[in-house]
Amino acid sequence: MRNLAVIPARGGSVRIPHKNICDFEGRPLISYSIEAAQKSGLFDMIMVSTDDEKIAAVAREWGAEVPFMRSAELSDHYTGTFAVTKDAVLRLENECHQFFDSVCCIYATAPLLTPKYLKEAYELFVSSHADSVMACCEFNFPVQRAQYVDDDHCPHPFMPDCMPMRSQDLKKAVHDAGQFYFYAKNRFHPVDKHQEVVRVFELPRHRVLDIDTPEDLALARVMFRAVKELGLD
């Protein structure tokens, strides 16, 4: 199988300017994702999809390829990573005559992602014959006890019957970790309308970060150092 890694990294970050290449423990943030993909040994090509020349230069410096620049239409705040990944796949086919059997979309803001987890997720992807594998993480609080607050600041449970139950009696819930996804090529070239087969690969909480604000970035640095110092897997 020929495998492609796509790392989306647009240049228009508002809350953290040039977030994807900001300094993170002495290196550009995106370099960690590139390195994890490289060291996994899974990919025949690792490319960065960006609309920004500075990001493109950093990506190339760290060994990723930037065969073309992303269009402005796919570089706004509303375009999702699947659309960006699909665009990269189709342009590689049409413009560069490069074809792949599977694609892994890896977030540029994943400094705690390691090759080990990419390899384990890929093994699940292959062995399960899934159309896609999504990296997920367990919620750190029972979602069945979630509540909303009305205009009078009064709480209302979404699932009242679950409120008196013990935590250990409630089903574990996971959420999209926002770290990576594996896709089979049929996700980009659907030949029939079969129901998509999706599998979940669960990451430990200490390997999951969501970096959107300066506060997130500061906490990410603390977590990165803690994981390193404690030798967590």
TANOR-V718159 format. One record per residue. N is the residue number from 1. RES is the residue in one small letter. OMEGA is omega in degrees with one decimal (999 if undefined). Layout:
BEGIN
N,RES,OMEGA ; N,RES,OMEGA
END
This chain:
BEGIN
1,m,173.0 ; 2,r,-173.6 ; 3,n,-179.3 ; 4,l,169.4 ; 5,a,176.9 ; 6,v,178.3 ; 7,i,178.8 ; 8,p,-178.7 ; 9,a,179.6 ; 10,r,-175.8 ; 11,g,-171.3 ; 12,g,178.2 ; 13,s,-176.0 ; 14,v,-174.6 ; 15,r,174.4 ; 16,i,-177.9 ; 17,p,-177.7 ; 18,h,-177.2 ; 19,k,-172.1 ; 20,n,178.0 ; 21,i,177.9 ; 22,c,-179.8 ; 23,d,177.1 ; 24,f,-178.8 ; 25,e,173.9 ; 26,g,-179.2 ; 27,r,173.5 ; 28,p,-176.7 ; 29,l,-176.9 ; 30,i,-176.5 ; 31,s,-179.7 ; 32,y,178.1 ; 33,s,178.4 ; 34,i,-178.0 ; 35,e,178.5 ; 36,a,178.1 ; 37,a,179.7 ; 38,q,-174.7 ; 39,k,176.9 ; 40,s,-178.4 ; 41,g,-174.7 ; 42,l,-162.1 ; 43,f,175.0 ; 44,d,177.6 ; 45,m,175.4 ; 46,i,-177.2 ; 47,m,174.7 ; 48,v,176.6 ; 49,s,-176.8 ; 50,t,174.6 ; 51,d,-169.3 ; 52,d,-177.0 ; 53,e,178.4 ; 54,k,178.2 ; 55,i,178.9 ; 56,a,-179.5 ; 57,a,178.6 ; 58,v,179.6 ; 59,a,179.4 ; 60,r,179.6 ; 61,e,-178.8 ; 62,w,170.4 ; 63,g,176.6 ; 64,a,177.4 ; 65,e,173.5 ; 66,v,-173.2 ; 67,p,178.6 ; 68,f,179.1 ; 69,m,179.3 ; 70,r,-179.3 ; 71,s,178.6 ; 72,a,-178.9 ; 73,e,-179.0 ; 74,l,-175.8 ; 75,s,178.1 ; 76,d,-175.2 ; 77,h,-172.0 ; 78,y,-176.9 ; 79,t,-178.4 ; 80,g,-176.9 ; 81,t,179.4 ; 82,f,178.7 ; 83,a,178.7 ; 84,v,179.4 ; 85,t,178.8 ; 86,k,178.2 ; 87,d,179.8 ; 88,a,-179.5 ; 89,v,-176.6 ; 90,l,178.3 ; 91,r,175.3 ; 92,l,179.4 ; 93,e,-172.1 ; 94,n,-175.3 ; 95,e,-174.2 ; 96,c,-179.4 ; 97,h,176.7 ; 98,q,-176.1 ; 99,f,-175.9 ; 100,f,179.8 ; 101,d,178.2 ; 102,s,-178.2 ; 103,v,174.3 ; 104,c,174.2 ; 105,c,-178.8 ; 106,i,179.9 ; 107,y,179.8 ; 108,a,-176.8 ; 109,t,-177.6 ; 110,a,-175.4 ; 111,p,179.5 ; 112,l,178.2 ; 113,l,-179.8 ; 114,t,178.4 ; 115,p,-178.8 ; 116,k,-176.1 ; 117,y,173.7 ; 118,l,-178.8 ; 119,k,179.6 ; 120,e,178.0 ; 121,a,178.2 ; 122,y,176.8 ; 123,e,176.4 ; 124,l,179.7 ; 125,f,-177.6 ; 126,v,-174.2 ; 127,s,-178.0 ; 128,s,-177.2 ; 129,h,-178.0 ; 130,a,171.2 ; 131,d,177.3 ; 132,s,174.1 ; 133,v,-177.3 ; 134,m,174.8 ; 135,a,-178.0 ; 136,c,178.8 ; 137,c,179.6 ; 138,e,172.1 ; 139,f,-179.2 ; 140,n,176.2 ; 141,f,-178.4 ; 142,p,-178.3 ; 143,v,-179.8 ; 144,q,179.2 ; 145,r,178.4 ; 146,a,179.4 ; 147,q,172.7 ; 148,y,-176.8 ; 149,v,-178.8 ; 150,d,-176.0 ; 151,d,178.3 ; 152,d,178.6 ; 153,h,177.0 ; 154,c,-179.4 ; 155,p,177.0 ; 156,h,-179.2 ; 157,p,174.2 ; 158,f,-177.4 ; 159,m,-174.1 ; 160,p,-177.1 ; 161,d,-177.2 ; 162,c,-174.1 ; 163,m,-179.0 ; 164,p,-176.0 ; 165,m,176.3 ; 166,r,-179.1 ; 167,s,-177.3 ; 168,q,178.7 ; 169,d,179.7 ; 170,l,-179.7 ; 171,k,175.8 ; 172,k,178.3 ; 173,a,178.9 ; 174,v,175.6 ; 175,h,175.4 ; 176,d,-176.3 ; 177,a,-178.7 ; 178,g,-178.9 ; 179,q,178.2 ; 180,f,175.4 ; 181,y,169.1 ; 182,f,178.7 ; 183,y,168.5 ; 184,a,-175.8 ; 185,k,-179.7 ; 186,n,174.6 ; 187,r,-178.2 ; 188,f,177.6 ; 189,h,-177.2 ; 190,p,-179.8 ; 191,v,175.2 ; 192,d,-175.3 ; 193,k,178.1 ; 194,h,179.8 ; 195,q,-176.8 ; 196,e,177.3 ; 197,v,-178.3 ; 198,v,175.4 ; 199,r,-179.9 ; 200,v,171.0 ; 201,f,-173.4 ; 202,e,175.5 ; 203,l,173.3 ; 204,p,-175.8 ; 205,r,-176.4 ; 206,h,176.3 ; 207,r,-175.0 ; 208,v,178.2 ; 209,l,172.6 ; 210,d,-173.8 ; 211,i,180.0 ; 212,d,-175.3 ; 213,t,175.2 ; 214,p,178.3 ; 215,e,176.0 ; 216,d,-178.0 ; 217,l,178.7 ; 218,a,178.2 ; 219,l,178.8 ; 220,a,178.5 ; 221,r,178.0 ; 222,v,-178.9 ; 223,m,179.2 ; 224,f,-179.8 ; 225,r,-179.0 ; 226,a,179.0 ; 227,v,-179.6 ; 228,k,-177.3 ; 229,e,-178.7 ; 230,l,-179.7 ; 231,g,-178.5 ; 232,l,-178.1 ; 233,d,999
END
